Structures are given as structure tokens and as C-alpha cells.
């Protein structure tokens, strides 16, 4: 599918976001290993999160869906059944990495893989600690999926993460629920903590001391009724669209405001974005609130703060759309320490560089990032997405500010994280 984006003069209206992807994945997995029936309201509509539900069904979990409400009948901590076929994680790195931690604790053999993109993403980061815990993991050369996991009796470990990754951290903590003693993970850089919050909400025992996060084995997890906030990563595209369009006024209600995710908002506000956070509440450990964004021309006359170090880890999913903003502010944007983007759904550094250049932007590609020259009007063109949802949505935002129409190829890939994205975008353009 090719989506044509016409330039717009204004962004106005209300955007209702789908449920947060990261939280939806985790709630579904904890509900599956809990006792009783959990009800998850506003569950993410994304293809990724439904890959998680499909994998859980293949492991014997009963799941009922009614709109965006999902009821999951938990099977208890060790209640999964051996799957009859290879588990299909689709395009979802969260599914394969987190679920592998749970599978490592079950005393049967299972295999898990995904689509062509996921099958090219290395899994050494999770295979190494799971092997240290006693699981047997086999993979293709280069530690590529499919992963064959022979689980069972695991031992608790203390493990220092070699990279900043919430997915790897979560995999080890989930496997730690099946250990013979406590398991602890040390983060070199704090990452999103949805797993820690969700485990506590379902009744698990977890402790934080300094950079260490420790879980106790064999928790008795109990079913919960939980409401999932809107996805802040999805909000980022609309926030930047409003920031770039004169006379814009946009409301995004019910957005998740987890402290480890709000670095995006802090970054944009510090750069000069006119953004108000209203009606903040907290439910099941996860804060949420409404965002109101208005255009501020002073932002476009600035230079964005460089994205590097710990900030890169905090903004890793938002870098594609922040690159679009960087191309339009007068002083541009420099991104470093983002080599992780090379092994996402596509090589996002290369995809950003090539597509920005095709729109007339001066870009220097580095091994770990980009140097983006700003202030040059974008030219409409054909965008090669490589089937990557964040590249597609980021360049849709770019197309709104271009001088002529922009054509987004493989636009359907947006469904991986945001079904309904194109309708939502059309609904606020004027």
C-alpha cells in the first residue's frame, strides 16, 4: 500500500491513542502465568501485541477479546503447555525476548521465531544470561531466530546488562521467577520499568537497590483488572506534527506518563515546545494524563540538544520522528550512541539518512548516529520504509511539512504498532 501525504497548514483536533504497546505485552504475559482471569482494558491494537496473544494461545492460554478489552485465564506460573508448532512472534522483538524468559522456566522444548525482519535480529543478548541460568538455547548461526529453548530448573544469577535494554532486563527478570533463588539484574543506564511495575501489581516480590533490580522466585501471581494508558511512543508523531505546523492546537488524552518514558516530553519542553500536561492521575503504578500541544515558532529557530549517552537510550524509539524535527529547526540535530538502531525492524540509521537526503536534507551518517543539518524546506518524494513502522510514521510527519506530496511505500506496516494511524493523521490535518 502506498499512502500519499499532502502538505498541511495546520494540525488541530483530538487524537485518541491505542493502548501502550510495552505495557500491553507485559500485562498479557503476567496475566497468562497468574492464577485467575485478568481483564485488560484498552489493550493495544498493534500487530505486535496480538503476536504475543497468539503465542500465549499456542501455549494453552484461554484468551477472549471484545473490542480493546482482553480477558486472559491464567494457567499459573508453570502451567504452559508445550506448543504443537513453532511460536510466531511476527515482527515483535518484545514478544520473542520476554516470552523466551518465561519459556526458559518450563520443562518442555519450544521454538520461537518471527517474520523475515525479526529473524535477522541477533538474540545473543538474551541467550547468554538464559544459558547462565541453566536453560539450553539453540539458534541459527549468529544467534539468530528461531530459538529452540529447552527449559526447566533454573538457578538465580546476578547479571550486569552489557547494553541498556528493557527487553533484555525483562527477559532475565521473568526467567528469575523460575530460579532456585533470587535473580538480580544491574542496569548500566536506567530503562523503562514497566516490567517491574507490572510484576508488583500482579503480586510478585521485587527490590531495587542502586542500579540492581532483584526478583524472588516462585511468586503466587493473582489475576488483575487493569486499564492500559495511551501509548506515548505513538503520541510522539502527532506531537512533532503539531510542533511543525503553524497555528496548531492538538489534544491527546489519556497518555501514559511513566517516569522512564517522559524523557521525550522533558526533552521537547526544554527545546522550546509549547506542551502542557493536564489531568494527571495514577492507576496500578502507571501515571497518565492529557497532552495539549501548540505550535511555537521559537522552537524552529533553535538548535535541538544533542541526543547522546543515557538520553539516547531513553529516546531510542522516538529518534526517527525527532530526526524529522531536527531537519526543520534552524540549528539541526546530532545523534550519537544509537548503534542499537542498526538492528531494529530495519537499519533505522541508514533508512533515516537515505530518506532525509531524498527530501533535500543534508545528513552525515555515522556508525552510531546522524548529523542532521536543519532549516531547509522538505521536498516531497517517495519514501522507502523497509517495512518499518516507525520509519513510515516519521516520514508521514515529514510529508505534512513538505512542499509537495510525499508517497509512503509499504504504509500498512504502521499497523505493527498503530492500527488506525493513517485515519488519525487524516483527522487532524487542515
For each residue, the residues with C-beta under 8 A, 3 or more apart:
1: 410 411 412
2: 407 408 409 411
3: 392 396 407 408 411 422
4: 405 406 407 408
5: 380 396 399 400 402 405 406 407 408
6: 399 405 429
7: 380 399 400 401 402 403 404 405
8: 11 245 400 429 430
9: 245 246 247 430
10: 245 246 247 248 429 430
11: 8 238 241 242 245 248 249 250 295 400 428 429 430
12: 247 248 249 250 428 430
13: 250 251 427 428
14: 250 251 252 253 428
15: 235 238 250 251 252 424 427 428
16: 230 253 254 424
17: 230 231 234 235 252 254 255
18: 21 42 44 45 46 68 230 231 234 418 419 420
19: 23 24 42 43 44 45 49 68 228 229 230 231
20: 23 24 44 228 229 230 231 232 233 256
21: 18 24 25 44 46 48 49 94 231 233 417
22: 25 26 94 166 192 194 231 233
23: 19 20 26 27 44 194 198 228 229 256 286
24: 19 20 21 27 28 40 43 44 46 49 52 228
25: 21 22 28 29 44 48 49 52 92 94 95 98
26: 22 23 29 30 98 170 194 195 198
27: 23 24 30 31 38 40 43 198 226 228
28: 24 25 31 32 40 43 49 52 53 56 70 72
29: 25 26 32 33 52 56 98 99 102 174
30: 26 27 33 34 38 198 199 201 202 221
31: 27 28 34 38 40 72 74 202 223 224
32: 28 29 56 59 61 72 74 75 80
33: 29 30 74 75 76 77 79 80 102 177 221
34: 30 31 38 74 76 202 203 221 222 223 224
35: 74 76 220 221 222 223
36: 73 74 222 223
37: 71 72 73 74 223
38: 27 30 31 34 71 72 74 223 224 225 226
39: 69 70 71 225 226
40: 24 27 28 31 43 69 70 71 72 226 228
41: 68 69 225 226 227 228
42: 18 19 68 69 227 228 229 230
43: 19 24 27 28 40 49 65 68 69 70 228
44: 18 19 20 21 23 24 25 48 49 228 231
45: 18 19 49 50 68 418 419 420
46: 18 21 24 49 50 415 416 417 418 419
47: 50 51 90 91 92 415 416 417 419
48: 21 25 44 51 52 90 91 92 94 95 416 417
49: 19 21 24 25 28 43 44 45 46 52 53 92
50: 45 46 47 53 54
51: 47 48 54 55 88 89 90 91 92 95 114
52: 24 25 28 29 48 49 55 56 89 92 94 95 99
53: 28 49 50 56 57 63 65 70
54: 50 51 57 58 88 90
55: 51 52 58 59 87 88 89 95 99 112
56: 28 29 32 52 53 59 61 63 72
57: 53 54 60 61 62 63
58: 54 55 83 84 85 87
59: 32 55 56 75 80 81 83 87 110
60: 57 75 79 80 81
61: 32 56 57 72 73 74 75 80
62: 57 72 73
63: 53 56 57 70 71 72 73
64: 70 71
65: 43 53 69 70 71
66: 69 70 71
67:
68: 18 19 41 42 43 45
69: 39 40 41 42 43 65 66
70: 28 39 40 43 53 63 64 65 66
71: 37 38 39 40 63 64 65 66
72: 28 31 32 37 38 40 56 61 62 63
73: 36 37 61 62 63
74: 31 32 33 34 35 36 37 38 61 79 221 223
75: 32 33 59 60 61 79 80 81
76: 33 34 35 79
77: 33 105 177 178 218 219 220 221
78: 105 106 107 178
79: 33 60 74 75 76
80: 32 33 59 60 61 75 102 103 106 108
81: 59 60 75 108
82: 106 108 109 110
83: 58 59 86 87 110 111
84: 58
85: 58
86: 83 111 112 113 146
87: 55 58 59 83 99 110 111 112 113
88: 51 54 55 112 113 114
89: 51 52 55 92 93 95 96 99 112 113 114 118 145
90: 47 48 51 54 95 114 115 118 416
91: 47 48 51 114 115 117 118 345 416
92: 25 47 48 49 51 52 89 95 96 114 118 416
93: 89 96 97 118 121 167 344
94: 21 22 25 48 52 97 98 167
95: 25 48 51 52 55 89 90 92 98 99 114
96: 89 92 93 99 100 112 113 114 118 123 145 147
97: 93 94 100 101 123 125 126 167 168 170 171
98: 25 26 29 94 95 101 102 167 170 171 174 195
99: 29 52 55 87 89 95 96 102 103 112
100: 96 97 103 104 112 123 126 130 137 147 149 171
101: 97 98 104 105 126 130 170 171 172 173 174 175
102: 29 33 80 98 99 105 106 174 175 177 178
103: 80 99 100 106 110 112 149 151
104: 100 101 130 133 135 137 149 151 154 175 178
105: 77 78 101 102 151 152 154 174 175 177 178
106: 78 80 82 102 103 110 151 152 178
107: 78 151 152 153
108: 80 81 82 151
109: 82 148 149 150 151
110: 59 82 83 87 103 106 148 149 151
111: 83 86 87 146 147 148 149
112: 55 86 87 88 89 96 99 100 103 145 146 147 149
113: 86 87 88 89 96 118 119 145 146 147
114: 51 88 89 90 91 92 95 96 117 118 119 145
115: 90 91 118 119
116: 119 120
117: 91 114 120 121 345 346 387 388
118: 89 90 91 92 93 96 113 114 115 121 145 345
119: 113 114 115 116 144 145 146
120: 116 117 144
121: 93 117 118 144 145 343 344
122: 125 142 143 144 343
123: 96 97 100 126 127 139 143 144 145 147
124: 127 128 143
125: 97 122 128 162 163 165 168
126: 97 100 101 123 129 130 167 168 171 172
127: 123 124 130 131 137 139 143 147
128: 124 125 131 132
129: 126 132 133 157 159 168 171 172 175
130: 100 101 104 126 127 133 135 137 149 171 172 175
131: 127 128 134 135 136 137
132: 128 129 157 159
133: 104 129 130 154 155 156 157 172 175 176 179 183
134: 131 152 153 154 155
135: 104 130 131 149 150 151 152 154 175
136: 131 149 150
137: 100 104 127 130 131 147 148 149 150
138: 147 148
139: 123 127 142 143 144 145 146 147 148
140: 143 144 145 146
141: 144
142: 122 139
143: 122 123 124 127 139 140
144: 119 120 121 122 123 139 140 141
145: 89 96 112 113 114 118 119 121 123 139 140
146: 86 111 112 113 119 139 140
147: 96 100 111 112 113 123 127 137 138 139
148: 109 110 111 137 138 139
149: 100 103 104 109 110 111 112 130 135 136 137
150: 109 135 136 137
151: 103 104 105 106 107 108 109 110 135 154 178
152: 105 106 107 134 135
153: 107 134 180
154: 104 105 133 134 135 151 175 176 178 179 180
155: 133 134 179 180 181
156: 133 176 179 180 181 182 183 184 217
157: 129 132 133 172 176 179 183 184
158: 183 184 186 212
159: 129 132 172 183 184 185 186
160: 185 186 188
161: 164 165 168 169 172 185 186 187 188
162: 125 188
163: 125 168 188 340
164: 161 187 188 189 191 310 313
165: 125 161 168 169 191 340
166: 22 169 170 191 192 193 194 195
167: 93 94 97 98 126 170 171
168: 97 125 126 129 161 163 165 171 172
169: 161 165 166 172 173 185 187 191 195 213
170: 26 97 98 101 166 167 173 174 195
171: 97 98 100 101 126 129 130 167 168 174 175
172: 101 126 129 130 133 157 159 161 168 169 175 176 183 185
173: 101 169 170 176 177 183 185 195 196 199 206 213 215
174: 29 98 101 102 105 170 171 177 195
175: 101 102 104 105 129 130 133 135 154 171 172 178 179 183
176: 133 154 156 157 172 173 179 182 183 184 215 217
177: 33 77 102 105 173 174 204 215 217 218 219
178: 77 78 102 104 105 106 151 154 175 217 218
179: 133 154 155 156 157 175 176 182 183 217
180: 153 154 155 156 217
181: 155 156 217
182: 156 176 179 214 215 216 217
183: 133 156 157 158 159 172 173 175 176 179 214 215 217
184: 156 157 158 159 176 212 213 214 215
185: 159 160 161 169 172 173 212 213 214
186: 158 159 160 161 211 212 213
187: 161 164 169 190 191 211 213
188: 160 161 162 163 164 211
189: 164 309 310 313
190: 187 193 211 260 310
191: 164 165 166 169 187 260 313 314
192: 22 166 258 260 261
193: 166 190 196 197 258 259 260
194: 22 23 26 166 197 198 258 286
195: 26 98 166 169 170 173 174 198 199
196: 173 193 199 200 206 208 213
197: 193 194 200 201 258 284 285 286
198: 23 26 27 30 194 195 201 202 285
199: 30 173 195 196 202 204 206 215 219
200: 196 197 203 204 206 285
201: 30 197 198 224 226 284 285
202: 30 31 34 198 199 219 221 222 224
203: 34 200 219 220 221 222
204: 177 199 200 215 216 219 221
205: 215 216 219
206: 173 196 199 200 213 214 215 216
207: 213 214 215
208: 196 212 213 214
209: 212 214
210:
211: 186 187 188 190
212: 158 184 185 186 208 209
213: 169 173 184 185 186 187 196 206 207 208
214: 182 183 184 185 206 207 208 209
215: 173 176 177 182 183 184 199 204 205 206 207 219
216: 182 204 205 206 219
217: 156 176 177 178 179 180 181 182 183
218: 77 177 178
219: 77 177 199 202 203 204 205 215 216
220: 35 77 203
221: 30 33 34 35 74 77 202 203 204
222: 34 35 36 202 203
223: 31 34 35 36 37 38 74
224: 31 34 38 201 202 284
225: 38 39 41
226: 27 38 39 40 41 201 283 284
227: 41 42 283 284
228: 19 20 23 24 27 40 41 42 43 44 256
229: 19 20 23 42 254 255 256 257 283 286 288
230: 16 17 18 19 20 42 234 235 252 253 254 255 256 288
231: 17 18 19 20 21 22 44 234 235 255 256 417 418
232: 20 235 236 255 256 257 258 261 262 264 265
233: 20 21 22 236 261 317 318 417
234: 17 18 230 231 237 238 417 418 421
235: 15 17 230 231 232 238 239 252 255 291
236: 232 233 239 240 264 317 318 321 322
237: 234 240 241 321 393 394 396 397 421 425
238: 11 15 234 235 241 242 250 252 293 424 425 428
239: 235 236 242 243 250 252 268 273 275 291 293
240: 236 237 243 244 321 322 324 325 397
241: 11 237 238 244 245 248 250 397 400 425 428
242: 11 238 239 245 248 249 250 293 294 295
243: 239 240 248 268 273 293 295 296 299 325
244: 240 241 295 300 324 325 328 397 400 401
245: 8 9 10 11 241 242 248 295 400 401
246: 9 10 295 297
247: 9 10 12 295
248: 10 11 12 241 242 243 245 293 294 295
249: 11 12 242 292 293 294 295
250: 11 12 13 14 15 238 239 241 242 292 293 294 428
251: 13 14 15 290 291 292
252: 14 15 17 230 235 238 239 255 290 291 292 293
253: 14 16 230 279 290 291
254: 16 17 229 230 288 289 290
255: 17 229 230 231 232 235 252 288 289 290 291
256: 20 23 228 229 230 231 232 261 286 287 288
257: 229 232 261 262 265 277 280 287 288 289
258: 192 193 194 197 232 261 262 286 287
259: 193 262 287
260: 190 191 192 193 263 314
261: 192 232 233 256 257 258 264 314
262: 232 257 258 259 265 266
263: 260 266 267 311 314 315
264: 232 236 261 267 268 314 315 318
265: 232 257 262 268 269 275 277 291
266: 262 263 269 270
267: 263 264 270 271 305 307 311 315 322
268: 239 243 264 265 271 273 275
269: 265 266 272 273 275
270: 266 267 305
271: 267 268 299 302 304 305 329
272: 269 296 298 299 302
273: 239 243 268 269 293 296 299
274: 293 294 295 296 299
275: 239 265 268 269 291 292 293 294
276: 291 292
277: 257 265 280 289 290 291
278: 289 290 291 292
279: 253 289 290
280: 257 277 287 288 289
281: 287 288 289
282: 285 286 287 288
283: 226 227 229 286 288
284: 197 201 224 226 227
285: 197 198 200 201 282
286: 23 194 197 229 256 258 282 283
287: 256 257 258 259 280 281 282
288: 229 230 254 255 256 257 280 281 282 283
289: 254 255 257 277 278 279 280 281
290: 251 252 253 254 255 277 278 279
291: 235 239 251 252 253 255 265 275 276 277 278
292: 249 250 251 252 275 276 278
293: 238 239 242 243 248 249 250 252 273 274 275
294: 242 248 249 250 274 275
295: 11 242 243 244 245 246 247 248 249 274
296: 243 272 273 274 299
297: 246 300 301
298: 272 301 302
299: 243 271 272 273 274 296 302 329
300: 244 297 328 329 330
301: 297 298 329 330
302: 271 272 298 299 329 330 331
303: 329 330 331 332 333 374
304: 271 307 322 325 326 329 331 332 333 374
305: 267 270 271 311
306: 333 334 335 336
307: 267 304 311 312 315 319 322 333 334 335 336 338 369
308: 311 312 334 335 336 337 369
309: 189 312 313 336 337
310: 164 189 190 313 314
311: 263 267 305 307 308 314 315
312: 307 308 309 315 316 319 335 336 337 338 369
313: 164 189 191 309 310 316 337
314: 191 260 261 263 264 310 311
315: 263 264 267 307 311 312 318 319 322
316: 312 313 319 338 340 341
317: 233 236 390
318: 233 236 264 315 321 322
319: 307 312 315 316 322 323 335 338 341 348 352
320: 323 324 348 352 390 391 393 394
321: 236 237 240 318 324 325 390 393 394 397
322: 236 240 267 304 307 315 318 319 325 326 333 335
323: 319 320 326 327 333 335 352 356 370 372 394
324: 240 244 320 321 327 328 394 395 397 398 401
325: 240 243 244 304 321 322 328 329 333
326: 304 322 323 329 332 333 335 372 374
327: 323 324 332 333 356 359 361 372 373 374 376 378 398
328: 244 300 324 325 374 375 378 401
329: 271 299 300 301 302 303 304 325 326 332 333 374 375
330: 300 301 302 303 374 375
331: 302 303 304 374 375
332: 303 304 326 327 329 371 372 373 374 375
333: 303 304 306 307 322 323 325 326 327 329 370 372 374
334: 306 307 308 369 370 371 372
335: 306 307 308 312 319 322 323 326 338 369 370 371 372
336: 306 307 308 309 312 366 368 369
337: 308 309 312 313 368 369
338: 307 312 316 319 335 341 349 368 369 370
339: 342 349 367 368 369
340: 163 165 316 343 344
341: 316 319 338 344 347 348 349 369
342: 339 347 348 349 350
343: 121 122 340 347
344: 93 121 340 341 347 348 388 390
345: 91 117 118 348 386 387 388 389 390 416
346: 117 350 351 385 386 387 388 391
347: 341 342 343 344 350 351 386
348: 319 320 341 342 344 345 351 352 388 390 391
349: 338 339 341 342 352 353 365 366 368 369 370
350: 342 346 347 353 354 365
351: 346 347 348 354 355 384 385 386 388 391
352: 319 320 323 348 349 355 356 363 370 391 394
353: 349 350 356 357 363 365 370
354: 350 351 357 358 384
355: 351 352 358 359 381 383 384 391 395 398
356: 323 327 352 353 359 361 363 372 398
357: 353 354 360 361 362 363
358: 354 355 381 382 383
359: 327 355 356 378 379 380 381 395 398 402 406
360: 357 376 377 378 379
361: 327 356 357 372 373 376 378
362: 357 372 373 376
363: 352 353 356 357 370 371 372 373
364: 370 371
365: 349 350 353 370
366: 336 349 369 370 371
367: 339
368: 336 337 338 339 349
369: 307 308 312 334 335 336 337 338 339 341 349 366
370: 323 333 334 335 338 349 352 353 363 364 365 366
371: 332 334 335 363 364 366
372: 323 326 327 332 333 334 335 356 361 362 363
373: 327 332 361 362 363 376
374: 303 304 326 327 328 329 330 331 332 333
375: 328 329 330 331 332
376: 327 360 361 362 373
377: 360 402 403
378: 327 328 359 360 361 398 399 401 402 403
379: 359 360 402 403 404
380: 5 7 359 399 402 403 404 405 406 407
381: 355 358 359 402 406 407
382: 358 406 407 409
383: 355 358 391 392 395 398 399 406 407 408 409
384: 351 354 355 409
385: 346 351 388 391 392 395 408 409 410 411 413
386: 345 346 347 351 391 410
387: 117 345 346 410 413
388: 117 344 345 346 348 351 385 391 392 413
389: 345 392 393 413 414 415 416 417 418
390: 317 320 321 344 345 348 393 394 417
391: 320 346 348 351 352 355 383 385 386 388 394 395
392: 3 383 385 388 389 395 396 408 410 411 413 414
393: 237 320 321 389 390 396 397 414 418 421
394: 237 320 321 323 324 352 390 391 397 398
395: 324 355 359 383 385 391 392 398 399 406 408
396: 3 5 237 392 393 399 400 406 408 411 421 422 425
397: 237 240 241 244 321 324 393 394 400 401
398: 324 327 355 356 359 378 383 394 395 401 402 406
399: 5 6 7 378 380 383 395 396 402 405 406 408
400: 5 7 8 11 241 244 245 396 397 425 429
401: 7 244 245 324 328 378 397 398
402: 5 7 359 377 378 379 380 381 398 399 405 406
403: 7 377 378 379 380
404: 7 379 380
405: 4 5 6 7 380 399 402
406: 4 5 359 380 381 382 383 395 396 398 399 402
407: 2 3 4 5 380 381 382 383
408: 2 3 4 5 383 385 392 395 396 399 411
409: 2 382 383 384 385
410: 1 385 386 387 392 413
411: 1 2 3 385 392 396 408 414 422
412: 1 415
413: 385 387 388 389 392 410 416
414: 389 392 393 411 417 418 419 421 422
415: 46 47 389 412 418 419 421
416: 46 47 48 90 91 92 345 389 413
417: 21 46 47 48 231 233 234 389 390 414
418: 18 45 46 231 234 389 393 414 415 421 424
419: 18 45 46 47 414 415
420: 18 45 423 424
421: 234 237 393 396 414 415 418 424 425
422: 3 396 411 414 425 426
423: 420 426 427
424: 15 16 238 418 420 421 427 428
425: 237 238 241 396 400 421 422 428 429
426: 422 423 429
427: 13 15 423 424
428: 11 12 13 14 15 238 241 250 424 425
429: 6 8 10 11 400 425 426
430: 8 9 10 11 12
